[in-house]
């Protein structure tokens, strides 16, 4: 007697915010554009709009979350290190930069698509808006107690300047990385090292040798 073969259904796809973000990035790279609608994006990837809206309110919301997800991954990786608790502000910031830009490099095709090919620079900044908030909160956390000022009013003003300055520095580094054509992006690693060192020399009002060294490095790269 013939045995009836039982049809085995494929296991349901697990949907999460990270999975939707991953599918979004793949869609952008494969189609050279963002999904036109939530409906078509969900249909193509085999899950429902209801599942989508459990995590995101729109396609644009996914786009804004990408760099935040990179940030959260970088922070998580840093916190997994045995040395995380003993790192000072400078070393933790340097570790964050190296970690974050390693993540960017692993996803360079998407990052270039999202930022470098955008003709409207304002649109690029909008994509980084939520990440900017997360980044500045991170700077506030790791720099706690670093500024030694008795006046609360002055300390707050300096802290605000520190956080905003850190963001500007990050954006300059991001632009450098986007334009970097060196093997393994080794020039970006050098840029990070010199810029962080120069920044802290300025903050600590120590001799400006490293600032001058960093300036020479920038001029050299600019003239090439």
C-alpha atoms as an extended CHARMM CRD file, in Angstrom:
* protein
*
       224  EXT
         1         1  UNK       CA              0.0000000000        0.0000000000        0.0000000000  PROA      1               0.0000000000
         2         2  UNK       CA              1.3830000000        3.3330000000       -1.0190000000  PROA      2               0.0000000000
         3         3  UNK       CA              2.1360000000        5.7330000000        1.7730000000  PROA      3               0.0000000000
         4         4  UNK       CA              0.7770000000        9.2130000000        1.3550000000  PROA      4               0.0000000000
         5         5  UNK       CA              3.5740000000       11.7320000000        1.4750000000  PROA      5               0.0000000000
         6         6  UNK       CA              2.7730000000       14.4370000000        3.9440000000  PROA      6               0.0000000000
         7         7  UNK       CA              3.4100000000       17.9350000000        2.6840000000  PROA      7               0.0000000000
         8         8  UNK       CA              5.7290000000       19.8130000000        4.9440000000  PROA      8               0.0000000000
         9         9  UNK       CA              4.9890000000       23.5090000000        5.1100000000  PROA      9               0.0000000000
        10        10  UNK       CA              7.8900000000       25.9070000000        5.0810000000  PROA      10              0.0000000000
        11        11  UNK       CA              8.5400000000       27.4240000000        8.5000000000  PROA      11              0.0000000000
        12        12  UNK       CA              7.0900000000       30.9200000000        8.8480000000  PROA      12              0.0000000000
        13        13  UNK       CA              9.5410000000       33.7560000000        8.3970000000  PROA      13              0.0000000000
        14        14  UNK       CA             10.4410000000       35.4130000000       11.6890000000  PROA      14              0.0000000000
        15        15  UNK       CA              9.7520000000       39.1220000000       11.4520000000  PROA      15              0.0000000000
        16        16  UNK       CA             11.5540000000       41.6430000000       13.6120000000  PROA      16              0.0000000000
        17        17  UNK       CA             12.7130000000       45.2370000000       13.3130000000  PROA      17              0.0000000000
        18        18  UNK       CA             16.2140000000       44.0630000000       12.4110000000  PROA      18              0.0000000000
        19        19  UNK       CA             14.8750000000       41.6720000000        9.7590000000  PROA      19              0.0000000000
        20        20  UNK       CA             12.7080000000       44.3540000000        8.1620000000  PROA      20              0.0000000000
        21        21  UNK       CA             15.6820000000       46.7320000000        8.1390000000  PROA      21              0.0000000000
        22        22  UNK       CA             17.8390000000       44.0840000000        6.4870000000  PROA      22              0.0000000000
        23        23  UNK       CA             15.1800000000       43.4230000000        3.8110000000  PROA      23              0.0000000000
        24        24  UNK       CA             14.8400000000       47.1710000000        3.2240000000  PROA      24              0.0000000000
        25        25  UNK       CA             18.5720000000       47.5610000000        2.6480000000  PROA      25              0.0000000000
        26        26  UNK       CA             18.6090000000       44.6280000000        0.2360000000  PROA      26              0.0000000000
        27        27  UNK       CA             15.6640000000       46.0860000000       -1.6630000000  PROA      27              0.0000000000
        28        28  UNK       CA             17.3810000000       49.4540000000       -2.0500000000  PROA      28              0.0000000000
        29        29  UNK       CA             20.5910000000       47.9060000000       -3.3720000000  PROA      29              0.0000000000
        30        30  UNK       CA             18.8520000000       45.4770000000       -5.7310000000  PROA      30              0.0000000000
        31        31  UNK       CA             16.4310000000       48.0540000000       -7.1370000000  PROA      31              0.0000000000
        32        32  UNK       CA             18.5030000000       51.2460000000       -6.8150000000  PROA      32              0.0000000000
        33        33  UNK       CA             15.5990000000       52.9390000000       -5.0670000000  PROA      33              0.0000000000
        34        34  UNK       CA             13.4540000000       52.7830000000       -1.9500000000  PROA      34              0.0000000000
        35        35  UNK       CA             10.2850000000       50.6490000000       -1.9100000000  PROA      35              0.0000000000
        36        36  UNK       CA              7.4010000000       52.6130000000       -3.3760000000  PROA      36              0.0000000000
        37        37  UNK       CA              4.9080000000       51.5460000000       -0.7080000000  PROA      37              0.0000000000
        38        38  UNK       CA              4.5970000000       49.4950000000        2.4520000000  PROA      38              0.0000000000
        39        39  UNK       CA              2.1120000000       47.2120000000        0.6750000000  PROA      39              0.0000000000
        40        40  UNK       CA              4.4710000000       46.2990000000       -2.1770000000  PROA      40              0.0000000000
        41        41  UNK       CA              7.4430000000       45.9410000000        0.1580000000  PROA      41              0.0000000000
        42        42  UNK       CA              5.5490000000       43.5340000000        2.4210000000  PROA      42              0.0000000000
        43        43  UNK       CA              4.0980000000       41.5660000000       -0.4880000000  PROA      43              0.0000000000
        44        44  UNK       CA              7.4910000000       41.0780000000       -2.0820000000  PROA      44              0.0000000000
        45        45  UNK       CA              9.0260000000       39.8590000000        1.1760000000  PROA      45              0.0000000000
        46        46  UNK       CA              6.2270000000       37.5730000000        2.3400000000  PROA      46              0.0000000000
        47        47  UNK       CA              4.8390000000       39.2630000000        5.4420000000  PROA      47              0.0000000000
        48        48  UNK       CA              1.7940000000       41.3700000000        6.2040000000  PROA      48              0.0000000000
        49        49  UNK       CA              1.3780000000       45.0890000000        6.6210000000  PROA      49              0.0000000000
        50        50  UNK       CA              0.1660000000       44.4170000000       10.1670000000  PROA      50              0.0000000000
        51        51  UNK       CA              3.4970000000       42.7780000000       10.9530000000  PROA      51              0.0000000000
        52        52  UNK       CA              5.3100000000       45.7350000000        9.3830000000  PROA      52              0.0000000000
        53        53  UNK       CA              3.4230000000       48.2900000000       11.4580000000  PROA      53              0.0000000000
        54        54  UNK       CA              4.3480000000       46.4680000000       14.6480000000  PROA      54              0.0000000000
        55        55  UNK       CA              7.8240000000       47.9380000000       14.1720000000  PROA      55              0.0000000000
        56        56  UNK       CA              7.7070000000       50.8840000000       11.7510000000  PROA      56              0.0000000000
        57        57  UNK       CA              5.2210000000       53.5570000000       10.7730000000  PROA      57              0.0000000000
        58        58  UNK       CA              6.4740000000       54.0400000000        7.2110000000  PROA      58              0.0000000000
        59        59  UNK       CA              9.2270000000       53.2870000000        4.6990000000  PROA      59              0.0000000000
        60        60  UNK       CA             10.9360000000       56.5510000000        5.6760000000  PROA      60              0.0000000000
        61        61  UNK       CA             10.9260000000       55.3950000000        9.3020000000  PROA      61              0.0000000000
        62        62  UNK       CA             12.9850000000       52.3340000000        8.3440000000  PROA      62              0.0000000000
        63        63  UNK       CA             15.4230000000       54.5210000000        6.4580000000  PROA      63              0.0000000000
        64        64  UNK       CA             15.9580000000       56.7470000000        9.4940000000  PROA      64              0.0000000000
        65        65  UNK       CA             16.4350000000       53.7140000000       11.7440000000  PROA      65              0.0000000000
        66        66  UNK       CA             19.2860000000       52.1440000000        9.7600000000  PROA      66              0.0000000000
        67        67  UNK       CA             22.0530000000       54.2940000000       11.2170000000  PROA      67              0.0000000000
        68        68  UNK       CA             20.4960000000       53.9930000000       14.6690000000  PROA      68              0.0000000000
        69        69  UNK       CA             20.6960000000       50.2030000000       14.3670000000  PROA      69              0.0000000000
        70        70  UNK       CA             24.3870000000       50.5290000000       13.4490000000  PROA      70              0.0000000000
        71        71  UNK       CA             24.8790000000       52.7090000000       16.5340000000  PROA      71              0.0000000000
        72        72  UNK       CA             23.1360000000       50.2670000000       18.8670000000  PROA      72              0.0000000000
        73        73  UNK       CA             25.2020000000       47.3980000000       17.5070000000  PROA      73              0.0000000000
        74        74  UNK       CA             28.4340000000       49.3660000000       18.0250000000  PROA      74              0.0000000000
        75        75  UNK       CA             27.5110000000       50.2200000000       21.6290000000  PROA      75              0.0000000000
        76        76  UNK       CA             26.5000000000       46.6080000000       22.3300000000  PROA      76              0.0000000000
        77        77  UNK       CA             29.8200000000       45.3150000000       20.9810000000  PROA      77              0.0000000000
        78        78  UNK       CA             31.7630000000       47.8220000000       23.0850000000  PROA      78              0.0000000000
        79        79  UNK       CA             29.8300000000       46.8650000000       26.2290000000  PROA      79              0.0000000000
        80        80  UNK       CA             30.6070000000       43.1860000000       25.6280000000  PROA      80              0.0000000000
        81        81  UNK       CA             34.3090000000       43.9250000000       26.0420000000  PROA      81              0.0000000000
        82        82  UNK       CA             35.8710000000       43.0980000000       29.4110000000  PROA      82              0.0000000000
        83        83  UNK       CA             37.6020000000       46.4910000000       29.3490000000  PROA      83              0.0000000000
        84        84  UNK       CA             34.4340000000       48.5180000000       28.7460000000  PROA      84              0.0000000000
        85        85  UNK       CA             33.9470000000       49.4530000000       32.4040000000  PROA      85              0.0000000000
        86        86  UNK       CA             37.4570000000       50.8320000000       32.8380000000  PROA      86              0.0000000000
        87        87  UNK       CA             37.7430000000       52.7960000000       29.5980000000  PROA      87              0.0000000000
        88        88  UNK       CA             37.8480000000       56.5530000000       29.9930000000  PROA      88              0.0000000000
        89        89  UNK       CA             35.9840000000       59.0300000000       27.7850000000  PROA      89              0.0000000000
        90        90  UNK       CA             38.7780000000       59.3230000000       25.2240000000  PROA      90              0.0000000000
        91        91  UNK       CA             39.4050000000       55.5970000000       24.8360000000  PROA      91              0.0000000000
        92        92  UNK       CA             35.7150000000       54.7340000000       24.7630000000  PROA      92              0.0000000000
        93        93  UNK       CA             35.0720000000       57.3480000000       22.0680000000  PROA      93              0.0000000000
        94        94  UNK       CA             38.0050000000       56.0650000000       20.0170000000  PROA      94              0.0000000000
        95        95  UNK       CA             36.7450000000       52.4780000000       20.4010000000  PROA      95              0.0000000000
        96        96  UNK       CA             33.2670000000       53.5890000000       19.3370000000  PROA      96              0.0000000000
        97        97  UNK       CA             34.6080000000       55.2520000000       16.1900000000  PROA      97              0.0000000000
        98        98  UNK       CA             36.5960000000       52.2030000000       15.1370000000  PROA      98              0.0000000000
        99        99  UNK       CA             33.6460000000       49.8970000000       15.8520000000  PROA      99              0.0000000000
       100       100  UNK       CA             31.0380000000       52.0600000000       14.1460000000  PROA      100             0.0000000000
       101       101  UNK       CA             33.1230000000       52.5410000000       11.0250000000  PROA      101             0.0000000000
       102       102  UNK       CA             33.8090000000       48.8040000000       10.8300000000  PROA      102             0.0000000000
       103       103  UNK       CA             30.0340000000       48.3310000000       10.7740000000  PROA      103             0.0000000000
       104       104  UNK       CA             29.6890000000       51.0260000000        8.1120000000  PROA      104             0.0000000000
       105       105  UNK       CA             32.3750000000       49.3230000000        6.0330000000  PROA      105             0.0000000000
       106       106  UNK       CA             30.5010000000       46.0090000000        6.2690000000  PROA      106             0.0000000000
       107       107  UNK       CA             27.4680000000       47.8520000000        4.8730000000  PROA      107             0.0000000000
       108       108  UNK       CA             29.2950000000       50.3300000000        2.6300000000  PROA      108             0.0000000000
       109       109  UNK       CA             27.2000000000       49.6950000000       -0.4960000000  PROA      109             0.0000000000
       110       110  UNK       CA             24.0260000000       50.7220000000        1.3180000000  PROA      110             0.0000000000
       111       111  UNK       CA             25.6430000000       53.6810000000        3.1120000000  PROA      111             0.0000000000
       112       112  UNK       CA             26.9640000000       55.0700000000       -0.1780000000  PROA      112             0.0000000000
       113       113  UNK       CA             23.5220000000       54.5590000000       -1.7350000000  PROA      113             0.0000000000
       114       114  UNK       CA             21.8180000000       56.3440000000        1.1480000000  PROA      114             0.0000000000
       115       115  UNK       CA             24.2040000000       59.2690000000        1.5720000000  PROA      115             0.0000000000
       116       116  UNK       CA             26.7150000000       59.8250000000       -1.1880000000  PROA      116             0.0000000000
       117       117  UNK       CA             24.3190000000       59.4850000000       -4.1080000000  PROA      117             0.0000000000
       118       118  UNK       CA             21.7640000000       61.8290000000       -2.5550000000  PROA      118             0.0000000000
       119       119  UNK       CA             21.7470000000       65.0540000000       -4.5730000000  PROA      119             0.0000000000
       120       120  UNK       CA             19.8240000000       66.9010000000       -1.8890000000  PROA      120             0.0000000000
       121       121  UNK       CA             22.2600000000       67.0990000000        1.0350000000  PROA      121             0.0000000000
       122       122  UNK       CA             19.4260000000       68.0780000000        3.3740000000  PROA      122             0.0000000000
       123       123  UNK       CA             17.7970000000       64.7140000000        2.6900000000  PROA      123             0.0000000000
       124       124  UNK       CA             20.9840000000       62.9980000000        3.7720000000  PROA      124             0.0000000000
       125       125  UNK       CA             20.9130000000       64.8910000000        7.0690000000  PROA      125             0.0000000000
       126       126  UNK       CA             17.2710000000       63.9460000000        7.6320000000  PROA      126             0.0000000000
       127       127  UNK       CA             18.2270000000       60.2740000000        7.3410000000  PROA      127             0.0000000000
       128       128  UNK       CA             20.7060000000       60.8180000000       10.1890000000  PROA      128             0.0000000000
       129       129  UNK       CA             18.3590000000       62.8080000000       12.4490000000  PROA      129             0.0000000000
       130       130  UNK       CA             17.4410000000       59.9740000000       14.8240000000  PROA      130             0.0000000000
       131       131  UNK       CA             21.0030000000       58.6960000000       14.8700000000  PROA      131             0.0000000000
       132       132  UNK       CA             22.2010000000       62.1970000000       15.7960000000  PROA      132             0.0000000000
       133       133  UNK       CA             19.9620000000       62.1380000000       18.8890000000  PROA      133             0.0000000000
       134       134  UNK       CA             21.2390000000       58.7100000000       19.9100000000  PROA      134             0.0000000000
       135       135  UNK       CA             24.8530000000       59.6850000000       19.2580000000  PROA      135             0.0000000000
       136       136  UNK       CA             24.6830000000       62.8360000000       21.3820000000  PROA      136             0.0000000000
       137       137  UNK       CA             23.0500000000       60.8870000000       24.2230000000  PROA      137             0.0000000000
       138       138  UNK       CA             25.9080000000       58.4080000000       24.0160000000  PROA      138             0.0000000000
       139       139  UNK       CA             28.4680000000       61.2240000000       24.1730000000  PROA      139             0.0000000000
       140       140  UNK       CA             26.6670000000       62.6530000000       27.2140000000  PROA      140             0.0000000000
       141       141  UNK       CA             26.8330000000       59.2700000000       28.9610000000  PROA      141             0.0000000000
       142       142  UNK       CA             30.5000000000       58.4740000000       28.2970000000  PROA      142             0.0000000000
       143       143  UNK       CA             31.6850000000       62.0320000000       29.0480000000  PROA      143             0.0000000000
       144       144  UNK       CA             29.9140000000       62.2670000000       32.4030000000  PROA      144             0.0000000000
       145       145  UNK       CA             32.2510000000       63.8460000000       34.9310000000  PROA      145             0.0000000000
       146       146  UNK       CA             34.8740000000       64.7080000000       32.3270000000  PROA      146             0.0000000000
       147       147  UNK       CA             34.3520000000       68.4650000000       32.4430000000  PROA      147             0.0000000000
       148       148  UNK       CA             35.5630000000       69.8900000000       35.7590000000  PROA      148             0.0000000000
       149       149  UNK       CA             33.6470000000       73.1420000000       36.1690000000  PROA      149             0.0000000000
       150       150  UNK       CA             32.0490000000       74.2740000000       39.4250000000  PROA      150             0.0000000000
       151       151  UNK       CA             29.4310000000       76.5110000000       37.8480000000  PROA      151             0.0000000000
       152       152  UNK       CA             26.4680000000       74.4110000000       36.7320000000  PROA      152             0.0000000000
       153       153  UNK       CA             25.4880000000       76.9800000000       34.1190000000  PROA      153             0.0000000000
       154       154  UNK       CA             28.9680000000       77.0410000000       32.5680000000  PROA      154             0.0000000000
       155       155  UNK       CA             29.2980000000       73.2660000000       32.8050000000  PROA      155             0.0000000000
       156       156  UNK       CA             25.9920000000       72.7850000000       30.9680000000  PROA      156             0.0000000000
       157       157  UNK       CA             27.0500000000       75.1900000000       28.2200000000  PROA      157             0.0000000000
       158       158  UNK       CA             30.3670000000       73.3880000000       27.8470000000  PROA      158             0.0000000000
       159       159  UNK       CA             28.6530000000       69.9950000000       27.8340000000  PROA      159             0.0000000000
       160       160  UNK       CA             26.2770000000       71.1170000000       25.0800000000  PROA      160             0.0000000000
       161       161  UNK       CA             29.2520000000       72.3890000000       23.0840000000  PROA      161             0.0000000000
       162       162  UNK       CA             31.0820000000       69.1120000000       23.6620000000  PROA      162             0.0000000000
       163       163  UNK       CA             28.1800000000       67.0260000000       22.3740000000  PROA      163             0.0000000000
       164       164  UNK       CA             27.5640000000       69.2310000000       19.3510000000  PROA      164             0.0000000000
       165       165  UNK       CA             31.2800000000       69.3470000000       18.6050000000  PROA      165             0.0000000000
       166       166  UNK       CA             31.4530000000       65.5580000000       18.7750000000  PROA      166             0.0000000000
       167       167  UNK       CA             28.6330000000       65.3320000000       16.2410000000  PROA      167             0.0000000000
       168       168  UNK       CA             30.3630000000       67.7410000000       13.8530000000  PROA      168             0.0000000000
       169       169  UNK       CA             33.5630000000       65.7260000000       14.2090000000  PROA      169             0.0000000000
       170       170  UNK       CA             31.6480000000       62.5330000000       13.4300000000  PROA      170             0.0000000000
       171       171  UNK       CA             30.1190000000       64.0640000000       10.3090000000  PROA      171             0.0000000000
       172       172  UNK       CA             33.5410000000       65.2100000000        9.0920000000  PROA      172             0.0000000000
       173       173  UNK       CA             34.8760000000       61.6890000000        9.6610000000  PROA      173             0.0000000000
       174       174  UNK       CA             31.9010000000       60.1820000000        7.8440000000  PROA      174             0.0000000000
       175       175  UNK       CA             32.5310000000       62.4420000000        4.8380000000  PROA      175             0.0000000000
       176       176  UNK       CA             36.2110000000       61.4510000000        4.8660000000  PROA      176             0.0000000000
       177       177  UNK       CA             35.2930000000       57.7470000000        4.9590000000  PROA      177             0.0000000000
       178       178  UNK       CA             32.8200000000       58.1260000000        2.0880000000  PROA      178             0.0000000000
       179       179  UNK       CA             35.5780000000       59.6460000000       -0.0610000000  PROA      179             0.0000000000
       180       180  UNK       CA             38.3490000000       57.3280000000        1.1640000000  PROA      180             0.0000000000
       181       181  UNK       CA             39.7760000000       55.1220000000       -1.6020000000  PROA      181             0.0000000000
       182       182  UNK       CA             42.6780000000       53.6640000000        0.3860000000  PROA      182             0.0000000000
       183       183  UNK       CA             42.9780000000       49.8890000000        0.7820000000  PROA      183             0.0000000000
       184       184  UNK       CA             41.0870000000       48.7380000000        3.8540000000  PROA      184             0.0000000000
       185       185  UNK       CA             40.1520000000       52.3920000000        4.4820000000  PROA      185             0.0000000000
       186       186  UNK       CA             43.4240000000       52.7220000000        6.3620000000  PROA      186             0.0000000000
       187       187  UNK       CA             43.4130000000       56.5030000000        5.8550000000  PROA      187             0.0000000000
       188       188  UNK       CA             40.1100000000       56.7080000000        7.7100000000  PROA      188             0.0000000000
       189       189  UNK       CA             41.6520000000       54.8240000000       10.6450000000  PROA      189             0.0000000000
       190       190  UNK       CA             44.5040000000       57.3440000000       10.6560000000  PROA      190             0.0000000000
       191       191  UNK       CA             42.0200000000       60.2160000000       10.3760000000  PROA      191             0.0000000000
       192       192  UNK       CA             40.0700000000       58.9060000000       13.3770000000  PROA      192             0.0000000000
       193       193  UNK       CA             43.2010000000       58.5330000000       15.4980000000  PROA      193             0.0000000000
       194       194  UNK       CA             44.5360000000       61.9990000000       14.6950000000  PROA      194             0.0000000000
       195       195  UNK       CA             41.1790000000       63.7800000000       14.9720000000  PROA      195             0.0000000000
       196       196  UNK       CA             40.3310000000       62.2640000000       18.3590000000  PROA      196             0.0000000000
       197       197  UNK       CA             43.7920000000       63.0450000000       19.7090000000  PROA      197             0.0000000000
       198       198  UNK       CA             43.6260000000       66.6110000000       18.4040000000  PROA      198             0.0000000000
       199       199  UNK       CA             40.1580000000       67.1420000000       19.8450000000  PROA      199             0.0000000000
       200       200  UNK       CA             41.1550000000       66.0610000000       23.3210000000  PROA      200             0.0000000000
       201       201  UNK       CA             44.3100000000       68.1480000000       23.1940000000  PROA      201             0.0000000000
       202       202  UNK       CA             42.1000000000       71.1470000000       22.5010000000  PROA      202             0.0000000000
       203       203  UNK       CA             39.6690000000       70.2470000000       25.2790000000  PROA      203             0.0000000000
       204       204  UNK       CA             42.4630000000       69.7180000000       27.7840000000  PROA      204             0.0000000000
       205       205  UNK       CA             44.3000000000       72.8760000000       26.6120000000  PROA      205             0.0000000000
       206       206  UNK       CA             47.5370000000       70.9080000000       26.2500000000  PROA      206             0.0000000000
       207       207  UNK       CA             50.2190000000       71.6740000000       23.6060000000  PROA      207             0.0000000000
       208       208  UNK       CA             48.8900000000       71.8030000000       20.0740000000  PROA      208             0.0000000000
       209       209  UNK       CA             51.4690000000       69.5520000000       18.3740000000  PROA      209             0.0000000000
       210       210  UNK       CA             48.8460000000       66.9170000000       17.5830000000  PROA      210             0.0000000000
       211       211  UNK       CA             46.4200000000       69.5720000000       16.3240000000  PROA      211             0.0000000000
       212       212  UNK       CA             49.0780000000       70.8410000000       13.9300000000  PROA      212             0.0000000000
       213       213  UNK       CA             49.8890000000       67.2550000000       12.9000000000  PROA      213             0.0000000000
       214       214  UNK       CA             46.2150000000       66.6300000000       12.1830000000  PROA      214             0.0000000000
       215       215  UNK       CA             45.9990000000       69.8730000000       10.2110000000  PROA      215             0.0000000000
       216       216  UNK       CA             48.9790000000       68.8580000000        8.0860000000  PROA      216             0.0000000000
       217       217  UNK       CA             47.3350000000       65.5030000000        7.4410000000  PROA      217             0.0000000000
       218       218  UNK       CA             44.1310000000       67.2090000000        6.2760000000  PROA      218             0.0000000000
       219       219  UNK       CA             46.0070000000       69.6110000000        4.0080000000  PROA      219             0.0000000000
       220       220  UNK       CA             48.0520000000       66.7710000000        2.5110000000  PROA      220             0.0000000000
       221       221  UNK       CA             44.9130000000       64.7670000000        1.7180000000  PROA      221             0.0000000000
       222       222  UNK       CA             43.0990000000       67.8300000000        0.3800000000  PROA      222             0.0000000000
       223       223  UNK       CA             45.9050000000       68.6180000000       -2.0670000000  PROA      223             0.0000000000
       224       224  UNK       CA             45.9420000000       65.1130000000       -3.5330000000  PROA      224             0.0000000000
